[in-house]
Amino acid sequence: QVQLVESGGGLVQAGGSLRLSCAASRITFSVTGIGWYRQAPGKQREWIAAIRGAGSTKYVDSVKGRFTISRNNAQNTVYLQMNSLKPEDTAVYYCNVPPPYSPSSWGQGTQVIVSS
């Protein structure tokens, strides 16, 4: 079972940046890739970005052009660089296998709060 630990969240002003990290106990890049999700208060968790085994990336429209997903295979880590943050980006962020795969469990996530 893959274990995923998210970190890097915090409080930032609108327009600011944060970089989230996802440490994996076992690399799944070659099979499923890794995705980032987020869950805002009172809303369902949504997928926002993915990086596939071959390195291709995909984003949901609301973060396209502002967020960048990348990976460091040697360190078993996936990153989410978030720029031009908006208050509506406030959420708990998680990493896990991306769609169409279905996560079997979730980590603690990392809280991002964007103040206006």
Protein Blocks (a to p, Z undefined) as FASTA:
>chain_A
ZZdddehiacddehiacddddddfbdcklmnopadddddehiacddfbdcdfkopacddf
klgokaccdddfklopacdddehiafklgccdddddddfbdcfbdcebjaddddZZ
